[in-house]
């Protein structure tokens, strides 16, 4: 039995961007104001979009089978978070894997010899152009000290596989 799960058979159409201007710019992001024409003819004259670098995150497993996570304060939500190593890709980067490797090395001191792309997600696709690239890094080994940016204060946490799902369920891993 084949079940057609699509209820609405309309063909989706993109909005037409009539005009665009940058209204705010920092070294980390910029805000764009677009004037758009919708498929039904309605015009939106103030649609704001956040343009920020893409993000590369790494699910990292050491040669001993432990997960490498990072603990750091995130000012946007005002919390100390336990999360995947990663960060912003280089501006105009087309090699997200290289960015993931760099971020893992800088934040944790770890390198890995086997890498796999797991997924790519949009980050608030309604108002942001940012994509999140997630990689799996296997056989990771400590290669040296962290190389943190001036505003980073990161603790590396090794977590046993048996602890990962309970920590996610409890909200301990963001």
C-alpha positions in Angstrom: 0.0 0.0 0.0 1.4 3.4 -1.0 0.1 6.3 1.1 0.5 9.8 -0.2 1.2 11.8 3.0 1.2 15.2 1.2 -2.1 16.9 2.0 -1.5 20.2 0.2 -0.5 19.6 -3.4 0.6 23.3 -4.1 4.0 23.9 -5.5 6.0 26.0 -3.1 7.6 29.1 -4.6 10.5 31.2 -3.3 10.1 34.8 -2.3 11.7 37.4 -4.7 14.2 39.6 -3.1 13.6 43.1 -4.5 16.2 45.0 -2.5 18.7 44.4 0.3 20.9 46.5 2.5 23.2 45.8 5.4 21.9 47.9 8.4 24.3 46.7 11.1 27.7 45.1 11.0 30.2 43.7 13.6 33.2 41.5 13.2 31.0 38.5 14.1 27.8 39.1 12.3 25.7 41.5 10.3 22.0 42.3 9.9 20.5 42.6 6.5 17.1 44.3 5.7 15.4 42.8 2.7 12.4 44.0 0.7 10.7 40.8 -0.6 7.8 40.0 -3.0 5.8 37.0 -1.9 4.3 34.6 -4.4 0.8 35.9 -3.7 2.0 39.5 -4.7 2.2 40.8 -1.1 5.4 42.9 -0.4 7.3 42.8 2.8 9.5 45.9 3.2 11.3 45.1 6.4 12.4 41.5 6.6 15.5 41.3 8.8 18.1 38.5 8.4 21.1 37.7 10.7 24.1 36.8 8.6 26.7 35.0 10.7 29.5 32.5 9.9 28.6 28.9 9.7 29.3 26.7 12.7 31.3 23.4 12.8 30.7 21.0 15.7 32.4 17.7 16.4 31.2 14.5 18.1 34.6 13.3 19.2 35.4 9.9 20.5 38.9 9.1 21.9 41.0 6.0 21.2 39.8 4.9 24.7 36.2 5.3 23.7 35.4 8.4 25.7 33.4 11.4 24.3 35.3 14.7 24.3 33.0 17.6 25.4 33.7 21.1 26.4 32.4 23.1 29.4 32.1 26.9 29.0 30.1 29.9 29.9 27.7 31.0 27.2 26.7 34.6 27.8 23.7 34.6 25.3 21.8 32.3 27.7 23.8 33.1 30.8 24.7 29.5 31.6 27.7 27.3 31.9 27.2 24.6 29.2 28.5 21.2 28.5 28.5 20.7 24.8 30.2 19.5 21.6 33.5 21.2 20.7 33.2 23.6 17.8 32.7 27.1 16.8 32.5 29.6 13.9 33.9 28.6 10.5 36.3 31.0 8.9 34.6 33.8 6.9 33.8 32.6 3.4 35.0 29.1 4.2 34.1 26.3 1.9 35.9 23.6 3.8 33.8 23.0 6.9 35.7 19.9 7.8 39.0 21.9 8.1 37.1 24.4 10.3 35.8 21.5 12.5 39.4 20.1 12.8 40.7 23.5 13.7 38.1 24.1 16.3 38.6 20.7 17.9 42.3 21.2 18.1 42.0 24.8 19.5 39.3 24.1 22.1 40.5 20.7 23.3 44.0 20.0 22.2 42.7 16.8 20.6 43.2 15.7 17.0 41.6 12.7 15.2 42.6 10.5 12.3 39.1 9.5 11.1 36.4 12.0 10.2 32.8 11.6 8.9 30.2 14.2 8.1 27.1 13.4 10.1 24.6 16.2 9.3 24.0 19.8 8.3 21.3 21.8 9.9 20.0 25.3 9.5 20.2 27.5 12.6 16.9 29.5 12.8 16.3 29.4 9.1 13.5 31.9 9.4 15.8 34.8 10.4 19.4 33.5 10.0 21.6 32.3 7.1 23.8 30.2 9.4 24.2 26.5 8.9 25.6 24.0 11.5 27.9 21.3 10.2 28.3 18.3 12.5 31.2 15.8 12.1 32.2 12.6 13.8 35.8 12.4 14.8 37.1 8.9 15.8 40.3 7.7 17.4 41.0 11.2 18.9 44.2 11.7 20.8 45.5 14.6 22.9 48.0 16.4 20.8 49.0 19.4 23.0 47.6 22.3 24.9 44.4 24.2 24.1 44.9 27.3 21.9 42.0 29.4 23.2 40.8 32.8 21.9 41.1 35.7 24.4 37.4 35.4 25.3 37.4 31.6 25.8 37.6 29.8 29.1 37.0 26.1 28.3 37.3 23.0 30.4 37.7 19.7 28.5 35.5 16.9 29.9 35.9 13.2 29.0 32.6 11.4 29.3 32.1 7.6 29.2 29.7 6.3 26.5 27.3 5.0 29.2 26.9 8.5 30.6 26.1 10.3 27.3 22.4 9.5 26.9 21.5 10.1 30.6 23.3 13.4 30.4 21.4 14.4 27.3 18.1 13.3 28.8 18.8 15.2 32.0 19.6 18.4 30.1 23.3 18.3 31.2 24.6 18.4 27.6 23.4 21.4 25.6 
